[in-house]
Amino acid sequence: AGRALEEELDALENDEDGKASGSPQSPPANLSSFAQPMQKQLALLIGRGMTLVKRNPASTLRIVSAIIFGAFIGTLFLNTASDEKGTTIRAGYCLTLIFLSFLNSCMSPLDDLYRDRITFYTHRNASFYRTVSYYIAQVICSLPVAILEALLLSLLSFFAVGMSRGDSGWKFFYFLAQFALLSWSGTAVSRVLAYSLPSNDMAQSLGPAALLLFVLSACYSPQYRELPAWLRWLAWISPCAYTYEGVMVSEGIGRNVGSVEGLVFLQGVLDLPRVPYTAAPAGLSTEGLVLAFDIYMLIILTLIFEILGCALLHQSIDWFGPTTKRYQVASGIMLSSPPWQSTSVTKAENSDEGGGEQER
């Protein structure tokens, strides 16, 4: 035991001699750039995010506004008839709800995203967590409010309007799924705006433009075949278009509009689905396949927006991060010299000032 103790002391002395001589020591091969593994980062970030969502008055305001507007829209379109006029009015109800849901989910989170962006830059600069971990936590923490908002808007207006009267079982859940995905998609668009634009004011100005682009290309008015040929591609990248088409096609299944079958009325009057069944490929040749396709495309578009938002967030570190003047001003750091000025020049100026004081 005494010999083992002597060997440990000799090894400790050799390590201290190596440090004193300045000889470099190689870091461990498995040393990570982050203090915690990714799963631990996600757990901590999700816990922090959920706490912020609960404390945020904007979350409560979104829920309250969903209750108010859901009841108001349900009363506004109360008990529409099952004839041609009533079906057209229900199409207007769907577009109104699409506009409101997409507007709230796209514009409401912008203030919080910009405020938390400064905190993210500080933490990321200190290697607290990965950009992907932070972004996934942001997505997960935003889902409960988005889903609850869609549930309240749908529940308070769907049955009051008379959608699919007498056959409201699976159609209501399909309606709810469409609007929950639409709300998630709008939140993804808000993240793209927040992580690609330099200021909240600019995002608040350009956000409505993006919103109108998606809503006007939903194929309510003008309808798909009335769009110029060179603009029809907008209808295939608009989440609003897939929600509108899916909800209205489900509304026409199994019911008549006056003396006409519902699906025939939708195709002849509302131009839905956008590709007629007779001209559609095999994957869109029936109404069930159209409903599944609309859900599928909403998920795909939302994931594309989320991937784009994550890439923009990581790139924005160079655009708006700690090395930029915008970040230093926004975070309250006093700028003794412009951020583009080198530290060597700053040190030279400080030494000149010190020499002048000594001469005095």
C-alpha positions as CSV (number, residue, x, y, z in Angstrom):
1,A,0.0,0.0,0.0
2,G,2.9,2.4,0.8
3,R,4.5,1.7,-2.6
4,A,1.2,2.4,-4.3
5,L,0.9,5.7,-2.4
6,E,4.4,6.7,-3.4
7,E,3.7,6.0,-7.1
8,E,0.5,8.2,-6.9
9,L,2.5,11.0,-5.3
10,D,5.2,10.7,-7.9
11,A,2.6,10.9,-10.7
12,L,1.0,14.0,-9.1
13,E,4.4,15.7,-8.9
14,N,5.2,14.9,-12.6
15,D,1.8,16.4,-13.6
16,E,2.6,19.6,-11.6
17,D,6.0,19.8,-13.1
18,G,4.5,19.5,-16.6
19,K,2.0,22.3,-15.9
20,A,4.8,24.5,-14.5
21,S,7.0,23.9,-17.6
22,G,4.1,24.9,-19.8
23,S,3.9,21.7,-21.7
24,P,0.5,21.3,-23.5
25,Q,-1.8,18.7,-22.3
26,S,-4.2,17.1,-24.8
27,P,-7.9,17.3,-23.9
28,P,-9.9,14.1,-23.5
29,A,-10.9,12.6,-26.8
30,N,-14.7,12.4,-25.9
31,L,-14.9,16.0,-24.6
32,S,-18.2,17.6,-25.9
33,S,-18.7,21.2,-26.8
34,F,-21.8,21.3,-24.5
35,A,-22.2,20.7,-20.8
36,Q,-25.2,18.3,-21.2
37,P,-26.2,15.7,-23.8
38,M,-29.0,16.6,-26.2
39,Q,-31.7,14.7,-24.3
40,K,-30.9,16.6,-21.1
41,Q,-30.8,19.9,-23.0
42,L,-34.3,19.1,-24.4
43,A,-35.7,18.3,-21.0
44,L,-34.3,21.5,-19.4
45,L,-35.4,23.7,-22.3
46,I,-38.9,22.2,-22.4
47,G,-39.3,22.7,-18.7
48,R,-38.2,26.3,-19.0
49,G,-40.4,26.9,-22.1
50,M,-43.5,25.5,-20.4
51,T,-42.9,27.8,-17.4
52,L,-42.6,30.8,-19.7
53,V,-45.8,29.8,-21.5
54,K,-47.7,29.6,-18.2
55,R,-46.4,33.0,-17.0
56,N,-47.0,34.7,-20.4
57,P,-50.1,36.9,-20.4
58,A,-50.2,36.5,-24.3
59,S,-51.0,32.8,-23.9
60,T,-54.0,33.6,-21.7
61,L,-55.1,36.4,-24.1
62,R,-55.0,33.9,-27.1
63,I,-57.3,31.5,-25.2
64,V,-59.7,34.3,-24.2
65,S,-59.8,35.7,-27.7
66,A,-60.5,32.2,-29.1
67,I,-63.5,31.8,-26.8
68,I,-64.8,35.3,-27.7
69,F,-64.3,35.0,-31.5
70,G,-65.4,31.4,-31.6
71,A,-68.7,32.3,-30.0
72,F,-69.1,35.4,-32.1
73,I,-68.4,33.6,-35.4
74,G,-70.8,30.8,-34.4
75,T,-73.5,33.4,-33.7
76,L,-72.7,35.3,-36.9
77,F,-73.2,32.3,-39.1
78,L,-75.8,30.6,-36.9
79,N,-77.9,27.8,-38.3
80,T,-77.2,28.3,-42.0
81,A,-79.5,26.5,-44.4
82,S,-78.6,23.4,-46.3
83,D,-79.5,24.9,-49.7
84,E,-77.1,26.4,-52.3
85,K,-77.0,29.8,-50.5
86,G,-76.4,28.2,-47.1
87,T,-73.5,26.1,-48.4
88,T,-71.9,29.2,-50.0
89,I,-72.3,31.0,-46.6
90,R,-70.6,28.0,-44.9
91,A,-67.7,28.4,-47.3
92,G,-67.4,32.0,-46.1
93,Y,-67.5,30.8,-42.5
94,C,-64.6,28.4,-43.2
95,L,-62.5,31.2,-44.8
96,T,-63.3,33.5,-41.9
97,L,-62.1,30.9,-39.3
98,I,-59.1,30.2,-41.4
99,F,-58.1,33.8,-41.6
100,L,-58.6,34.3,-37.8
101,S,-56.7,31.2,-36.8
102,F,-53.8,31.8,-39.2
103,L,-53.7,35.5,-38.1
104,N,-53.5,34.7,-34.4
105,S,-51.0,31.9,-34.7
106,C,-48.7,33.9,-37.0
107,M,-48.7,37.3,-35.4
108,S,-49.2,36.7,-31.7
109,P,-45.9,34.9,-30.9
110,L,-43.7,37.5,-32.7
111,D,-43.0,39.7,-29.6
112,D,-42.0,36.8,-27.4
113,L,-39.9,35.2,-30.1
114,Y,-37.9,38.4,-30.6
115,R,-37.4,38.9,-26.8
116,D,-36.3,35.3,-26.3
117,R,-34.0,35.5,-29.3
118,I,-31.6,37.7,-27.4
119,T,-31.5,35.2,-24.5
120,F,-30.8,32.4,-27.0
121,Y,-27.8,34.2,-28.5
122,T,-26.3,34.7,-25.1
123,H,-26.8,31.1,-24.1
124,R,-25.7,29.7,-27.5
125,N,-22.6,31.9,-27.4
126,A,-21.7,30.2,-24.1
127,S,-22.4,26.7,-25.5
128,F,-25.3,26.1,-23.1
129,Y,-27.2,24.0,-25.7
130,R,-27.5,23.2,-29.4
131,T,-29.6,25.3,-31.8
132,V,-31.6,22.2,-32.7
133,S,-32.4,21.5,-29.0
134,Y,-33.6,25.0,-28.5
135,Y,-35.8,25.0,-31.6
136,I,-37.4,21.6,-30.9
137,A,-38.2,22.8,-27.4
138,Q,-39.8,26.0,-28.9
139,V,-42.0,23.9,-31.2
140,I,-43.1,21.5,-28.4
141,C,-43.9,24.4,-26.0
142,S,-46.0,26.2,-28.6
143,L,-48.2,23.3,-29.4
144,P,-50.5,23.2,-26.4
145,V,-51.7,26.8,-26.9
146,A,-52.1,26.2,-30.7
147,I,-54.2,23.1,-30.2
148,L,-56.3,24.6,-27.4
149,E,-57.0,27.6,-29.5
150,A,-58.1,25.5,-32.5
151,L,-60.3,23.3,-30.2
152,L,-62.1,26.3,-28.8
153,L,-62.6,28.0,-32.2
154,S,-63.9,24.8,-33.7
155,L,-66.1,23.6,-30.7
156,L,-67.8,27.0,-30.3
157,S,-68.6,27.5,-33.9
158,F,-68.8,24.2,-35.8
159,F,-72.1,23.0,-34.4
160,A,-73.7,26.5,-34.1
161,V,-73.2,27.1,-37.8
162,G,-74.7,23.7,-38.7
163,M,-71.7,22.1,-40.4
164,S,-72.7,18.6,-41.6
165,R,-75.9,18.7,-39.7
166,G,-77.0,15.2,-38.7
167,D,-73.6,13.7,-39.5
168,S,-71.1,15.6,-37.3
169,G,-69.1,12.8,-35.8
170,W,-65.9,12.1,-37.7
171,K,-66.3,15.4,-39.7
172,F,-65.9,17.5,-36.6
173,F,-62.6,15.7,-35.7
174,Y,-61.4,16.1,-39.2
175,F,-62.3,19.8,-39.0
176,L,-60.4,20.1,-35.7
177,A,-57.4,18.3,-37.1
178,Q,-57.3,20.7,-40.0
179,F,-57.4,23.8,-37.8
180,A,-54.9,22.4,-35.3
181,L,-52.4,21.8,-38.1
182,L,-53.2,25.2,-39.6
183,S,-52.5,26.9,-36.2
184,W,-49.2,25.0,-36.0
185,S,-48.3,26.0,-39.5
186,G,-49.0,29.7,-38.7
187,T,-46.7,29.4,-35.6
188,A,-44.0,28.0,-37.9
189,V,-44.4,30.9,-40.2
190,S,-44.0,33.3,-37.3
191,R,-40.7,31.6,-36.4
192,V,-39.5,32.0,-39.9
193,L,-40.3,35.7,-39.8
194,A,-38.7,36.2,-36.3
195,Y,-35.5,34.5,-37.2
196,S,-35.0,36.0,-40.6
197,L,-35.8,39.7,-40.0
198,P,-33.7,42.1,-37.9
199,S,-36.5,43.7,-35.9
200,N,-40.0,43.0,-34.5
201,D,-41.3,46.2,-36.3
202,M,-40.2,44.8,-39.7
203,A,-41.8,41.4,-38.9
204,Q,-45.1,43.1,-37.8
205,S,-45.1,45.0,-41.2
206,L,-44.3,42.0,-43.4
207,G,-46.3,39.4,-41.4
208,P,-49.7,40.6,-42.7
209,A,-48.4,40.5,-46.3
210,A,-47.4,36.9,-45.9
211,L,-50.7,36.2,-44.3
212,L,-52.7,37.8,-47.1
213,L,-50.6,35.9,-49.7
214,F,-51.6,32.6,-48.1
215,V,-55.3,33.5,-47.5
216,L,-56.0,35.0,-50.9
217,S,-54.5,31.9,-52.6
218,A,-56.9,29.6,-50.6
219,C,-59.1,29.4,-53.7
220,Y,-62.2,30.8,-52.1
221,S,-62.3,34.0,-54.3
222,P,-60.8,33.9,-56.8
223,Q,-61.3,30.2,-57.3
224,Y,-58.4,28.0,-58.5
225,R,-59.3,28.0,-62.2
226,E,-59.9,31.8,-62.0
227,L,-56.3,32.4,-60.9
228,P,-53.8,33.4,-63.6
229,A,-51.9,30.3,-64.7
230,W,-48.6,31.7,-63.6
231,L,-49.9,32.3,-60.0
232,R,-51.6,28.9,-59.5
233,W,-48.5,27.5,-57.8
234,L,-49.4,29.7,-54.8
235,A,-52.4,27.6,-54.2
236,W,-50.1,24.5,-53.7
237,I,-47.8,26.1,-51.1
238,S,-50.6,27.8,-49.1
239,P,-51.6,26.0,-45.9
240,C,-54.9,27.9,-46.0
241,A,-55.8,26.3,-49.4
242,Y,-55.4,22.8,-48.0
243,T,-57.5,23.5,-45.0
244,Y,-60.2,25.2,-47.0
245,E,-60.4,22.4,-49.6
246,G,-60.3,19.6,-47.0
247,V,-63.0,21.1,-44.8
248,M,-65.4,21.9,-47.7
249,V,-65.0,18.5,-49.3
250,S,-65.7,16.8,-46.0
251,E,-68.8,19.0,-45.7
252,G,-70.1,17.8,-49.1
253,I,-69.7,14.1,-48.4
254,G,-73.0,12.2,-47.8
255,R,-75.3,15.2,-48.1
256,N,-77.3,17.0,-50.7
257,V,-77.4,20.7,-51.5
258,G,-81.0,21.3,-52.6
259,S,-81.6,18.6,-55.2
260,V,-78.0,18.2,-56.1
261,E,-75.4,15.9,-54.6
262,G,-73.1,17.8,-52.3
263,L,-69.8,16.8,-54.1
264,V,-71.3,17.7,-57.4
265,F,-72.3,21.1,-56.1
266,L,-68.8,21.7,-54.7
267,Q,-67.2,20.8,-58.0
268,G,-69.6,22.8,-60.2
269,V,-70.0,26.0,-58.0
270,L,-67.0,26.2,-55.6
271,D,-64.5,24.5,-57.9
272,L,-63.5,22.0,-55.2
273,P,-61.4,20.0,-55.2
274,R,-59.0,22.0,-57.2
275,V,-58.3,19.1,-59.5
276,P,-61.6,17.4,-60.7
277,Y,-61.9,13.8,-59.8
278,T,-62.1,12.8,-63.5
279,A,-58.8,14.6,-64.3
280,A,-57.0,13.8,-61.0
281,P,-54.2,11.2,-60.7
282,A,-55.0,7.9,-59.0
283,G,-54.0,9.2,-55.6
284,L,-56.7,12.0,-55.7
285,S,-59.5,10.2,-57.6
286,T,-61.8,9.9,-54.6
287,E,-63.0,12.3,-51.9
288,G,-61.3,10.1,-49.1
289,L,-58.0,10.4,-50.9
290,V,-58.4,14.1,-51.2
291,L,-59.0,14.5,-47.5
292,A,-56.0,12.4,-46.7
293,F,-53.9,14.4,-49.2
294,D,-54.8,17.7,-47.6
295,I,-53.8,16.6,-44.1
296,Y,-50.6,15.1,-45.5
297,M,-49.7,18.3,-47.4
298,L,-50.4,20.5,-44.3
299,I,-48.0,18.4,-42.3
300,I,-45.3,18.5,-45.0
301,L,-45.6,22.3,-45.4
302,T,-45.4,22.8,-41.7
303,L,-42.3,20.7,-41.4
304,I,-40.7,22.6,-44.3
305,F,-41.4,25.9,-42.5
306,E,-40.0,24.4,-39.3
307,I,-36.8,23.2,-40.9
308,L,-36.4,26.6,-42.6
309,G,-37.0,28.4,-39.3
310,C,-34.3,26.2,-37.5
311,A,-31.8,26.9,-40.3
312,L,-32.5,30.6,-40.2
313,L,-32.2,30.7,-36.4
314,H,-28.7,29.2,-36.5
315,Q,-27.7,31.5,-39.3
316,S,-29.1,34.5,-37.5
317,I,-26.4,34.1,-34.9
318,D,-24.0,35.6,-37.5
319,W,-26.6,38.2,-38.6
320,F,-27.9,39.5,-35.3
321,G,-25.8,37.7,-32.6
322,P,-23.4,38.9,-29.9
323,T,-20.8,40.2,-32.4
324,T,-23.2,42.6,-34.1
325,K,-24.1,46.1,-33.1
326,R,-27.8,45.4,-33.2
327,Y,-27.5,42.7,-30.5
328,Q,-25.3,44.9,-28.3
329,V,-27.7,47.8,-28.5
330,A,-30.8,45.5,-27.9
331,S,-29.2,43.8,-24.9
332,G,-28.2,47.0,-23.3
333,I,-24.4,46.7,-23.6
334,M,-22.5,50.0,-23.7
335,L,-20.5,50.3,-26.8
336,S,-17.1,51.7,-26.0
337,S,-16.2,51.2,-29.6
338,P,-18.0,50.0,-32.7
339,P,-18.2,46.2,-33.0
340,W,-16.4,46.2,-36.4
341,Q,-13.4,47.9,-34.8
342,S,-10.6,45.4,-33.8
343,T,-9.7,44.9,-30.2
344,S,-6.1,45.9,-31.0
345,V,-7.2,49.3,-32.1
346,T,-9.2,49.7,-28.9
347,K,-6.3,48.7,-26.7
348,A,-4.1,51.1,-28.5
349,E,-6.6,53.9,-27.9
350,N,-6.8,53.0,-24.2
351,S,-3.0,53.0,-23.9
352,D,-2.8,56.4,-25.6
353,E,-5.3,57.8,-23.1
354,G,-3.4,56.3,-20.2
355,G,-0.2,57.9,-21.4
356,G,-1.8,61.2,-21.8
357,E,-3.1,61.1,-18.2
358,Q,0.3,60.3,-16.9
359,E,1.8,63.3,-18.8
360,R,-0.8,65.5,-17.2
